C-alpha cells in the first residue's frame, strides 16, 4: 500500500522532514543546517552538506515506511543562488548574503529598477539572485558560462536528474516575468546571461519519477512521483489558509511577515511588497521584516540577567506602563530591515528617552515599535482586519492582545503554517477549511486601538 506523502523543507537553519498519510502526520523530524558567515556579507550553505543530511535522514526512516511513500515534494527557502562551474558546485548563497548591497543600491537609482520590479513582483534588494548575479558578473568572479541555480534545482537534480525550478520559487528570483511565467529576456540580457544558464521552469505540481538508482539506494519504490513544490514563504501562507480558511496571515518568529493569498497580483513600487506565484490564479503577496522575535532576543540580553526572566516578566512590564510608553519611541531595526525600507544597514534607535523613563517604558517601547512596524507591513499588503497569527511571539497571550490592539484586527491563533503542510495540500489538492470556530481569537480593545492609531500616525516620522 503506497499512500504516504513525504515533504522535505530546506530552510535557513534546518531541514525538516514530514510524512503524511490521509491528512495525518505520521513522522516529523528536524535536523539543523549550518550557515557559513564570512567577511563582506558572505552567507552561504554547502550543497554537499545539504545532500548528505537528506540522504542520512531518509536512511534512518523505517524501511516499511519508505516502501509506502508514493509522492515526494520540496519546500525551499527563497532567494538562493548556487554558481555551477563545469558541473561543479558547493556554495549556495542564501537570502541573508549581502555582498551585493552597494551594487543594488546603485541599481535602485536607475530607471530599470521600477520596471524590473513591476515585471517580476520581486523587491529590488540584495537578498535576490538578481542582485547576487549582478554583483558576481560586474566583478567577473565566475566564468562566462556559469550556470546560476539554487536550492530547488539542487534537490530536484538529486532526486530526478533534472535541474528544475518551480514557478513559485522562480518568481522570487527577480528573473521571472510574472505575466508570461518565463525567464525575462530583458533582465537576463541586462545581467549578460542566457536562459540555458538557469534552471528548467516547471509548474509546482508537475510530476517526475524518482531516479531508479536513488530509489534502490534509499529503498523507495521505483514509481515514486517527485514534485518540485514551491517556496517556503508561499507554502507557509498556503498551509495556514488550508488549515483555517483565512487568506491573510501574520507570522512572527525570528523574523516577521504579513502574507495574503489572492487571485490578483498586486504591486507597490514605493514600498515594494512581494508578489509571488503559487499556482494558476493563486498568488501570495506580502511584506517581510528582519525584526520579529530577534528584537525580543536582543531586548532580553539588555534588560534581564536571564533571558527567560525577561519573557516571563513581559506582562508585568506592560501592566506597569501605559500606552505610548510616555512618548518613548523605538525603531526596531536591530537586524537591518527589508520591507518597507529595504535597507540592510538600517539602525535601531530610541527616540525621546528621558530620565523619567524606566525599564517598563523601555520594554513597552520595544514591543510597540516592533508591532507598529508590523502594522506598516499589514497596511502594505492591504490585508483584511481578520488574520491568522502564528509563531513563537504569540506564545504570550498579552502579546496576542497587544497585536490585535495595535493592528486593529481580529487575530486568530493558528498553528499549522509549516511549509510541509502547504506542500501536502498543494500536491494533493486539499480544499480550505470552512470554519475557524475552534481557534482562539483576540479582538482589538476599541479604546486602546484608537490610542495606538493616533500614535501610529507620526510614530516613524
C-alpha positions in Angstrom: 0.0 0.0 0.0 1.6 3.2 -1.2 -0.2 6.1 0.5 2.4 8.3 2.2 3.4 11.8 1.1 6.9 12.8 2.1 7.6 16.5 2.3 11.2 17.9 2.7 11.6 21.6 3.7 15.1 23.1 3.3 15.2 26.3 5.4 17.8 28.7 6.6 18.6 26.9 9.9 17.2 23.4 9.5 15.9 20.7 7.1 12.5 19.4 8.1 11.0 16.0 7.1 7.3 15.3 7.3 5.5 12.1 6.3 1.7 12.5 5.9 -0.9 9.7 5.3 -4.6 10.6 4.7 -4.1 14.1 6.1 -2.4 12.9 9.3 1.3 13.4 10.1 2.9 10.1 11.0 6.5 11.3 11.0 8.1 14.7 11.6 11.8 15.4 12.3 14.1 18.4 12.1 17.9 18.4 11.6 20.0 21.6 12.0 21.7 23.0 8.9 24.8 25.1 9.2 25.2 28.5 7.5 28.7 29.9 6.9 29.4 33.6 7.5 32.4 35.3 6.1 33.6 38.9 5.8 32.0 41.2 3.3 28.5 39.9 4.0 29.1 36.5 2.6 26.4 34.0 3.8 26.1 30.5 2.3 25.3 26.9 2.9 27.1 23.9 1.4 25.4 21.8 -1.2 27.3 18.7 -0.2 26.2 19.0 3.4 22.5 19.5 2.4 22.5 16.4 0.2 24.3 14.4 2.9 21.9 15.4 5.6 18.9 14.5 3.4 20.3 11.1 2.5 21.3 10.3 6.1 17.9 11.3 7.4 16.0 9.3 4.8 18.1 6.2 5.5 17.0 6.4 9.2 13.3 6.1 8.3 11.9 2.6 8.8 12.1 0.7 5.5 8.4 -0.2 6.0 7.6 3.5 5.9 9.8 4.2 2.9 8.1 1.4 0.9 4.8 3.2 1.4 5.9 6.6 0.0 4.0 7.4 -3.2 4.9 11.2 -3.5 7.8 13.4 -2.6 7.9 17.2 -2.8 10.0 20.0 -1.6 9.9 23.4 0.0 13.0 25.6 -0.1 14.0 29.0 1.3 13.6 31.7 -1.2 16.4 33.7 -3.0 19.2 31.1 -3.0 21.9 31.3 -5.7 24.3 28.4 -6.4 27.0 29.0 -9.1 27.7 25.9 -11.1 31.0 25.8 -13.0 31.7 22.9 -15.3 29.2 20.8 -13.5 30.9 21.5 -10.1 29.1 23.3 -7.2 29.3 23.8 -3.5 28.4 27.2 -2.2 24.7 28.1 -2.0 24.4 31.8 -1.3 21.3 32.4 0.8 18.8 35.3 1.2 20.9 36.9 4.0 24.0 37.2 1.8 24.7 41.0 1.5 27.7 41.1 -0.8 25.7 42.9 -3.4 24.4 45.7 -1.1 26.4 48.5 -2.7 25.7 47.3 -6.2 22.0 47.0 -5.7 21.9 50.4 -4.0 23.3 52.0 -7.2 20.9 49.9 -9.4 17.8 51.2 -7.4 18.5 54.7 -8.7 18.2 53.6 -12.3 15.1 53.7 -14.5 15.3 49.9 -14.9 14.7 49.2 -11.2 11.0 50.0 -11.1 10.4 48.3 -14.4 12.1 45.1 -13.3 10.1 45.1 -10.1 6.8 45.6 -11.9 7.7 42.7 -14.2 8.7 40.2 -11.6 7.0 41.2 -8.3 10.3 40.7 -6.5 11.6 43.6 -4.4 14.9 45.2 -5.5 17.1 44.0 -2.7 20.5 42.3 -2.1 18.6 39.2 -1.0 17.7 38.2 -4.5 19.5 36.0 -7.1 19.2 39.0 -9.5 21.3 41.1 -7.1 23.8 38.3 -6.5 24.3 37.5 -10.1 24.6 41.3 -10.9 27.4 41.6 -8.3 29.2 38.4 -9.5 29.0 39.5 -13.1 30.2 43.0 -12.5 33.3 41.6 -10.8 33.8 38.7 -13.2 34.0 36.3 -10.3 32.8 33.3 -12.3 33.4 32.1 -15.9 31.1 33.3 -18.6 29.1 30.1 -19.0 28.5 29.6 -15.3 25.1 28.2 -14.5 23.0 30.0 -11.9 20.9 27.5 -10.0 19.6 27.3 -6.4 18.3 25.0 -3.7 15.4 23.8 -5.7 17.5 22.8 -8.7 20.0 21.2 -6.4 17.3 18.9 -4.8 15.4 18.2 -8.0 18.6 17.3 -9.8 19.5 14.9 -6.9 16.1 13.2 -6.9 15.2 13.3 -10.6 18.3 14.1 -12.6 16.7 17.3 -13.9 17.7 20.7 -12.7 14.2 22.0 -12.4 12.8 25.0 -10.5 9.2 25.6 -9.9 7.5 28.8 -10.9 6.8 29.7 -7.2 10.5 29.6 -6.2 11.5 31.2 -9.6 9.1 34.1 -9.0 11.3 35.1 -6.0 14.5 35.3 -8.0 13.9 38.7 -9.7 14.4 37.0 -13.0 11.0 35.6 -13.9 8.4 37.6 -15.9 5.3 37.1 -13.8 2.7 37.6 -16.5 4.4 35.3 -19.0 5.9 32.9 -16.4 9.1 32.7 -18.4 12.6 33.9 -17.7 12.6 37.6 -18.6 14.8 38.1 -21.7 15.4 41.8 -20.9 16.5 41.1 -17.4 18.8 38.3 -18.5 20.3 40.5 -21.1 21.0 43.1 -18.5 22.9 40.5 -16.5 24.7 39.1 -19.5 23.3 35.6 -19.1 21.1 33.3 -21.1 18.1 31.0 -20.3 20.3 27.9 -20.7 22.3 29.1 -17.6 19.2 28.9 -15.4 17.0 26.0 -14.2 14.2 24.4 -16.2 10.9 26.1 -15.3 8.1 23.7 -14.2 4.8 24.0 -12.5 4.8 23.2 -8.8 2.6 20.2 -9.4 4.4 18.7 -12.4 5.2 15.1 -11.7 8.6 13.5 -12.3 9.8 10.0 -11.5 12.5 9.4 -8.8 15.8 8.2 -10.3 15.9 4.5 -10.3 19.4 4.2 -8.7 18.4 6.6 -5.9 15.2 4.7 -5.3 17.2 1.5 -5.0 19.7 3.1 -2.7 17.1 4.6 -0.3 14.7 1.6 -0.5 11.9 3.6 -2.2 9.7 2.1 -4.8 10.8 3.0 -8.4 7.5 4.5 -9.3 7.6 7.3 -6.6 6.4 10.6 -8.1 8.5 13.7 -7.3 7.0 17.2 -7.5 9.1 20.4 -7.4 6.7 22.0 -4.9 7.2 25.7 -4.1 9.0 28.2 -1.8 8.7 28.1 2.0 7.1 31.5 2.4 4.3 30.8 -0.1 3.8 27.3 1.3 3.6 28.6 4.9 0.9 31.1 3.9 -1.0 28.4 1.9 -0.7 25.8 4.6 -2.3 28.2 7.1 -5.0 29.1 4.5 -5.9 25.5 4.0 -6.0 24.8 7.8 -8.1 27.8 8.8 -9.6 29.3 5.7 -8.1 32.8 6.5 -6.5 34.4 3.4 -4.3 36.8 5.5 -1.7 35.7 8.0 0.9 37.3 10.3 3.9 35.2 11.4 6.4 36.4 14.0 9.2 34.1 14.6 12.8 35.2 14.4 11.7 37.5 11.6 8.2 38.6 10.7 6.0 38.6 7.6 2.4 39.5 6.7 1.1 37.5 3.8 -2.1 37.2 1.9 -3.5 34.6 -0.6 -5.0 36.4 -3.6 -6.2 35.7 -7.1 -4.8 39.0 -8.4 -1.2 40.2 -8.5 -0.6 43.5 -6.6 2.5 45.8 -6.7 3.6 48.9 -4.8 6.8 50.3 -6.2 7.4 52.8 -3.4 7.3 50.3 -0.5 7.8 47.1 -2.6 5.6 44.4 -1.4 6.4 41.0 -2.9 4.1 39.2 -5.2 4.9 35.6 -5.9 3.2 32.9 -8.0 1.9 29.7 -6.4 -0.5 28.1 -8.8 -2.8 29.1 -11.5 -4.8 32.1 -10.2 -3.2 31.9 -6.7 -0.6 34.4 -5.7 1.0 35.2 -2.4 1.5 38.9 -1.7 3.2 40.1 1.4 5.9 42.0 3.2 8.8 40.6 5.2 10.7 42.2 8.2 14.0 41.1 9.6 12.8 42.2 13.0 10.5 39.9 14.8 11.5 37.7 17.7 15.1 38.7 17.0 14.2 42.1 18.6 12.9 40.3 21.8 16.0 38.2 21.9 18.1 41.4 21.8 16.0 43.0 24.4 16.2 40.0 26.7 20.0 40.4 26.7 19.8 44.1 27.5 17.1 44.2 30.2 17.5 40.9 32.1 20.2 38.8 33.6 18.4 35.6 32.4 16.6 35.7 29.0 13.7 33.6 30.3 13.1 36.1 33.1 12.6 38.7 30.5 9.9 36.8 28.6 8.1 35.8 31.9 8.0 39.5 33.0 6.6 41.0 29.8 3.1 41.0 31.2 4.4 42.9 34.3 6.3 45.4 32.2 3.1 46.1 30.1 1.0 46.4 33.3 3.5 48.9 34.8 3.5 51.2 31.8 0.9 53.0 29.7 0.0 53.0 26.0 2.7 55.0 24.2 5.4 54.5 26.8 5.3 58.1 27.9 6.3 59.3 24.5 9.3 57.0 24.1 9.6 55.5 20.6 11.7 52.7 19.4 12.7 52.0 15.8 13.1 48.2 15.9 15.8 47.7 13.2 18.4 45.8 15.2 18.8 43.5 12.3 18.7 45.9 9.4 15.4 45.9 7.5 13.6 44.6 4.5 10.0 45.9 4.0 9.2 48.7 3.9 12.7 50.3 4.0 14.8 47.7 2.1 18.0 48.8 3.8 20.3 46.2 5.2 22.2 48.8 7.2 19.2 50.5 8.8 19.8 51.1 12.5 17.6 50.7 15.6 17.2 53.6 18.0 15.2 55.0 20.9 13.7 58.5 20.5 12.5 60.7 23.3 14.3 58.9 26.1 14.4 61.0 29.3 15.2 60.5 33.0 11.5 59.8 33.6 11.5 56.6 31.6 12.2 53.4 33.4 12.7 49.8 32.3 8.9 49.1 31.9 8.5 52.0 29.5 11.6 50.9 27.6 10.4 47.4 27.2 6.9 48.6 26.2 8.5 50.9 23.6 10.4 47.9 22.1 7.2 45.9 21.8 5.2 48.8 20.5 7.9 49.7 18.0 8.1 46.1 16.7 4.3 45.9 16.3 4.0 49.4 14.7 6.5 48.2 12.1 4.3 45.1 11.6 1.3 47.4 11.2 3.1 49.1 8.3 3.5 45.7 6.7 -0.1 44.9 7.3 -1.1 48.2 5.5 1.3 47.5 2.6 -0.4 44.2 1.9 -3.8 45.7 2.3 -4.7 42.7 4.5 -8.2 42.4 5.9 -9.0 43.0 9.5 -9.2 39.3 10.2 -6.0 37.3 10.1 -4.3 34.2 11.3 -1.4 34.7 13.7 1.4 32.2 14.3 5.0 31.9 15.6 6.8 31.9 18.9 6.0 35.6 19.6 2.3 34.6 20.1 3.0 32.1 22.9 2.3 35.1 25.2 -1.4 35.9 25.4 -0.7 39.5 26.3 1.3 39.9 23.1 -1.6 38.4 21.2 -3.9 41.1 22.6 -1.3 43.8 22.1 -1.1 42.8 18.4 -4.8 42.9 18.0 -5.0 46.4 19.6 -2.2 47.9 17.5 -3.3 46.3 14.2 -7.0 46.9 14.9 -7.7 43.4 13.7 -9.3 40.2 14.9 -6.4 37.8 15.4 -7.0 34.1 15.3 -4.2 31.9 16.8 -3.4 29.3 14.1 -0.7 26.7 14.5 -0.5 24.9 11.1 1.6 27.2 8.9 4.5 24.8 8.4 5.5 24.7 4.7 5.2 20.9 4.6 1.5 21.1 5.3 1.2 23.6 2.5 3.1 21.2 0.3 0.8 18.4 1.1 -2.3 20.5 0.4 -0.9 21.8 -2.8 0.2 18.4 -4.3 -3.0 16.6 -3.1 -5.4 19.4 -3.9 -6.8 19.8 -0.4 -9.7 22.3 -0.1 -9.5 25.1 2.5 -11.2 24.6 5.9 -14.5 26.4 6.1 -14.7 27.1 9.9 -12.4 28.8 12.4 -14.7 28.4 15.4 -12.1 26.1 17.1 -9.3 28.8 17.0 -8.6 31.2 19.9 -9.4 34.8 19.0 -8.2 38.2 20.2 -10.2 41.3 19.2 -8.9 44.9 19.5 -9.9 46.9 22.5 -11.5 49.9 20.8 -10.3 52.5 23.2 -6.7 51.2 23.1 -6.9 50.8 19.3 -7.9 54.5 19.0 -4.9 55.5 21.1 -2.5 53.4 19.2 -3.8 54.6 15.8 -3.2 58.2 16.9 0.4 57.4 17.9 1.0 55.4 14.7 0.3 58.4 12.5 3.6 60.0 13.4 5.5 57.1 15.0 8.2 56.7 12.3 8.5 60.4 11.3 
